[in-house]
Amino acid sequence: MLKIIRRLIDELEAADLTYCHWKSNMALPAALEGRTDLDLLVRPESAEALRTILGRLHFRQADTEDGERFPAMEHYYGLDEETGALAHIHAYYAVITGESLTKNYRLPIEEMLLCNRRMQDADKSLPW
């Protein structure tokens, strides 16, 4: 696991934020190593706290060239200084789905996901 991701998890836990990794679970090991994005779901009222933590860890918000955004989702990149790898975080505040470039269906399942999260890694410290 990248050190910057471990620090992010530690900060989220210290802040007592309810969050989970909620999709692409088969790719979780790759995401923790910075080889793909890490999809985190948090409550909308925790968005500012998450942004503060990401900023403290020197993550930077990124947009597409055309400025298009998916609803209730933000991209962040952070440099893992130990390895030189980039950690890519997808921060979700609602579950919205649809075609690849058109996210237009809201599934009101955020609370179900957040309330039923389970620890999955070897030391049981990651809420996935």
C-alpha positions in Angstrom: 0.0 0.0 0.0 1.2 3.5 -0.8 2.2 5.5 2.2 0.1 8.4 1.1 -3.0 6.1 1.0 -2.2 4.7 4.4 -1.9 8.2 5.7 -5.3 9.1 4.1 -6.9 6.1 5.8 -5.3 7.0 9.2 -6.6 10.6 8.9 -10.1 9.5 7.9 -10.2 7.2 10.9 -8.8 9.9 13.2 -11.5 12.3 12.0 -14.1 9.7 12.6 -15.4 10.1 9.1 -17.7 7.3 7.9 -16.4 6.2 4.5 -15.9 3.1 2.4 -14.4 1.8 -0.8 -17.6 1.0 -2.7 -16.9 -0.2 -6.2 -14.2 -1.9 -8.3 -13.5 -4.2 -5.3 -11.6 -6.7 -7.5 -9.1 -3.9 -8.2 -8.7 -2.8 -4.6 -5.1 -4.2 -4.2 -4.1 -2.3 -7.4 -5.8 0.9 -6.1 -4.0 0.7 -2.8 -0.7 0.5 -4.7 -1.6 3.5 -6.9 -2.0 1.4 -10.1 -5.7 2.5 -10.5 -8.1 4.8 -8.8 -9.5 4.4 -5.3 -13.3 4.9 -5.1 -14.3 6.4 -1.7 -17.9 7.1 -0.7 -18.5 9.6 2.1 -21.7 11.4 3.2 -22.3 14.7 1.5 -22.1 16.5 4.9 -18.5 15.1 5.3 -17.3 16.5 1.9 -15.6 19.5 3.4 -13.9 17.4 6.1 -12.6 15.0 3.3 -11.4 17.9 1.2 -9.5 19.3 4.2 -7.8 16.0 4.9 -6.9 15.6 1.2 -5.5 19.1 1.2 -3.5 18.5 4.3 -1.9 15.4 2.5 -1.2 17.6 -0.6 -3.8 15.9 -2.8 -4.9 18.2 -5.6 -8.3 18.3 -7.2 -8.3 17.6 -10.9 -10.8 18.3 -13.7 -11.1 17.1 -17.2 -9.8 19.4 -20.0 -13.3 20.4 -21.0 -14.3 21.0 -17.4 -17.1 18.4 -17.4 -17.8 16.8 -14.1 -19.9 13.8 -13.0 -22.4 14.8 -10.4 -21.4 14.2 -6.7 -17.9 13.0 -7.6 -14.5 14.6 -7.5 -11.0 13.5 -8.7 -7.9 14.0 -6.5 -4.3 13.2 -7.2 -1.6 12.9 -4.5 2.1 12.1 -4.9 3.5 9.2 -2.8 7.0 10.7 -2.1 8.4 7.3 -1.2 7.7 5.6 -4.5 7.0 8.5 -6.9 3.6 7.0 -7.7 0.4 9.0 -8.0 -2.6 8.1 -5.9 -5.8 8.8 -7.7 -8.9 9.2 -5.5 -12.5 9.3 -6.7 -14.5 11.0 -3.9 -18.2 10.2 -4.2 -20.9 11.9 -2.2 -23.8 10.1 -3.9 -24.3 7.0 -6.0 -25.1 8.1 -9.5 -24.8 5.8 -12.4 -25.5 5.6 -16.1 -23.7 5.3 -19.4 -20.0 5.8 -19.4 -20.1 9.5 -20.2 -23.7 10.2 -18.9 -24.3 9.8 -15.2 -28.0 10.4 -14.9 -29.5 7.8 -12.5 -29.3 8.3 -8.7 -29.4 5.2 -6.6 -30.3 6.2 -3.0 -28.1 3.5 -1.5 -25.4 5.5 0.2 -26.6 5.0 3.7 -27.0 1.2 3.1 -23.4 1.1 1.8 -21.9 3.2 4.6 -23.8 1.5 7.4 -22.9 -2.0 6.2 -19.2 -1.6 5.6 -16.8 -4.3 6.7 -13.1 -4.4 7.4 -11.4 -6.5 4.7 -7.6 -6.4 4.8 -5.3 -8.6 6.8 -5.0 -6.3 9.8 -8.8 -5.5 9.7 -8.1 -1.7 9.5 -9.7 -0.9 6.1 -13.4 -0.3 5.8 -14.2 -1.9 2.4 
